[in-house]
Structures are given as C-alpha cells and as structure tokens.
C-alpha cells in the first residue's frame, strides 16, 4: 500500500516543506507521535504562515532514528533527547575544530611566507647566527684539593 522511500541523513535536505501527514507517513509514524516529539523537543519542525508544522527530509531521517533507538535499542525518550543533543554538539565541535585547523594552517603559511621574505638566512642553514664572534673562551680544568 505504501511505497518504500529511503532518505539518507547525509544527503537529506533541510528545506522544511513536508506537512505533518506526509512526514509521518515517510517516518512510519502517526501524526500525533510527531506532535508529541515536537512538544518534547526531540524534533523541531518549522512552521508555516498559518502555524502548521513543516518537516524537512532531515527531520524525517531523525524521526526514523528516534524510532530505531526507541524500538530496537530500548532507549527512553529522555535518553533519546540527550543522545540527539550530544550528537549535535559533537557535530558542532567537529565543525569548529575543522575551522580552527584551517585557521592554523593559514597562520603557519603566513609565518613561513613572512620568514622567507624577512629572513637574511632564509636560503641558508636553519641555525641562525646573528654575527660572527671573535671571542676566545679559555678552559682551565679545576685542580683537585689533594694536589
């Protein structure tokens, strides 16, 4: 009766265009379940001008994940909410780390460029010597007290 529709979370759209009945059918749930999940904060749909809920493909994939965690893994809704929150936090942190790594790479490149432009020793050895010294160091061994 229903056709099988597959949505990949990685490729899912964030466009909030699906009405609740369509999203519920795609997720394999009752529309009232989606309303309950919205009230609990598990899935936050967008709102249409008249106040109706609008879901994205990513929301539908998240609803399926909530259902899987609940039915297959036996996780309660509070646990699922915590898992979703932590997964979002991990994603945000991974994105921030990637941004910081890019900034660090850019800073290293700028430092290398500036060193190459300003250093008189850029094409020489890595050990810099500011000037040659003519100082003489004399070493005298200590005499032992028994002598």
SULVEN-V699806 format. One record per residue. N is the residue number from 1. RES is the residue in three letters. OMEGA is omega in degrees with one decimal (* if undefined). BURIAL is I if it has 9 or more other ideal C-beta (glycine too) atoms within 8 Angstrom, else O. Layout:
n: (N/N)
res: (RES/RES)
omega: (OMEGA/OMEGA)
burial: (BURIAL/BURIAL)
//
This chain:
n: (1/2/3/4/5/6/7/8/9/10/11/12/13/14/15/16/17/18/19/20/21/22/23/24/25/26/27/28/29/30/31/32/33/34/35/36/37/38/39/40/41/42/43/44/45/46/47/48/49/50/51/52/53/54/55/56/57/58/59/60/61/62/63/64/65/66/67/68/69/70/71/72/73/74/75/76/77/78/79/80/81/82/83/84/85/86/87/88/89/90/91/92/93/94/95/96/97/98/99/100/101/102/103/104/105/106/107/108/109/110/111/112/113/114/115/116/117/118/119/120/121/122/123/124/125/126/127/128/129/130/131/132/133/134/135/136/137/138/139/140/141/142/143/144/145/146/147)
res: (UNK/UNK/UNK/UNK/UNK/UNK/UNK/UNK/UNK/UNK/UNK/UNK/UNK/UNK/UNK/UNK/UNK/UNK/UNK/UNK/UNK/UNK/UNK/UNK/UNK/UNK/UNK/UNK/UNK/UNK/UNK/UNK/UNK/UNK/UNK/UNK/UNK/UNK/UNK/UNK/UNK/UNK/UNK/UNK/UNK/UNK/UNK/UNK/UNK/UNK/UNK/UNK/UNK/UNK/UNK/UNK/UNK/UNK/UNK/UNK/UNK/UNK/UNK/UNK/UNK/UNK/UNK/UNK/UNK/UNK/UNK/UNK/UNK/UNK/UNK/UNK/UNK/UNK/UNK/UNK/UNK/UNK/UNK/UNK/UNK/UNK/UNK/UNK/UNK/UNK/UNK/UNK/UNK/UNK/UNK/UNK/UNK/UNK/UNK/UNK/UNK/UNK/UNK/UNK/UNK/UNK/UNK/UNK/UNK/UNK/UNK/UNK/UNK/UNK/UNK/UNK/UNK/UNK/UNK/UNK/UNK/UNK/UNK/UNK/UNK/UNK/UNK/UNK/UNK/UNK/UNK/UNK/UNK/UNK/UNK/UNK/UNK/UNK/UNK/UNK/UNK/UNK/UNK/UNK/UNK/UNK/UNK)
omega: (177.0/176.1/-179.2/177.7/-179.0/178.1/176.3/-178.2/-178.3/-176.1/-175.7/-179.1/175.9/-178.9/-177.7/-173.8/-174.9/175.6/-170.8/-178.0/178.9/179.2/179.4/179.0/179.6/-179.7/-179.1/-177.5/174.2/178.3/178.9/177.2/177.9/177.2/179.2/179.0/176.4/179.2/-179.9/179.6/178.7/178.8/-179.6/177.5/172.9/179.3/175.6/179.6/-179.8/178.4/179.7/-179.3/176.0/-176.5/175.3/175.7/178.2/176.3/179.3/177.7/177.8/176.6/177.2/178.4/176.6/179.6/179.5/179.8/-178.4/-173.1/-175.0/-175.5/176.4/-179.5/178.5/-173.7/177.0/177.2/178.6/178.9/179.2/178.8/-179.8/179.4/179.7/177.3/177.1/178.4/178.1/178.4/178.0/-179.3/177.1/178.0/179.6/177.6/178.7/177.5/-179.6/176.6/176.4/178.7/178.7/176.9/178.2/179.7/177.3/179.6/178.2/178.7/179.4/179.3/179.6/177.3/-178.9/-178.0/-171.9/-174.1/174.9/-177.4/-174.8/-177.3/-178.5/179.8/179.8/-179.6/-177.8/173.1/-175.1/177.3/178.5/-178.0/175.4/-179.0/179.0/178.6/179.5/-179.7/176.4/178.9/176.1/177.6/178.9/-174.6/-178.3/-179.9/*)
burial: (O/O/O/O/O/O/I/O/I/O/O/I/O/O/O/I/O/I/I/I/O/I/I/I/O/I/I/O/I/O/I/O/I/I/I/O/I/I/O/O/O/I/I/O/I/O/O/O/O/O/O/O/I/I/I/I/I/I/I/I/I/I/I/I/I/I/I/I/I/I/O/O/O/O/O/O/O/O/I/I/I/O/I/I/O/O/O/O/O/O/O/O/O/O/O/O/O/O/O/O/O/O/O/O/O/O/O/O/O/O/O/O/O/O/I/O/O/O/O/O/O/O/O/O/O/O/O/O/O/O/O/O/O/O/O/O/O/O/O/O/O/O/O/O/O/O/O)
//
